[in-house]
Amino acid sequence: MVCGCRTQLTTDQLKIYLPAVDLAFESRVDYGMLQKYYAGEGTQSECIGVKKIEVTGSPELKHISTSFVERANLTITSKAP
């Protein structure tokens, strides 16, 4: 049985994600990209703005976010020895 719902996916602007998402999902995904703008350099850089980009399908702009995976990464790395 195939689900009639669509998946919404968000990535950052790393270029390798574009062909990977196309290969994995073809046109069966609502794909948005979050482009972040930084001021400063290295570990002292600060995010000063974001731009939400519709890549394929019809992603809901309000749900284009990388916050969930960023929080999970922080949780995992803070528990590492």
Sequence and secondary structure as in RCSB ss.txt:
>XXXX:A:sequence
MVCGCRTQLTTDQLKIYLPAVDLAFESRVDYGMLQKYYAGEGTQSECIGVKKIEVTGSPELKHISTSFVERANLT
ITSKAP
>XXXX:A:secstr
      EEEEE S TTHHHHHHHHHTTSEEEEEEEEEEESSGGG EEEEEEEEEEES   GGG   HHHHHHHHH
HHHH  
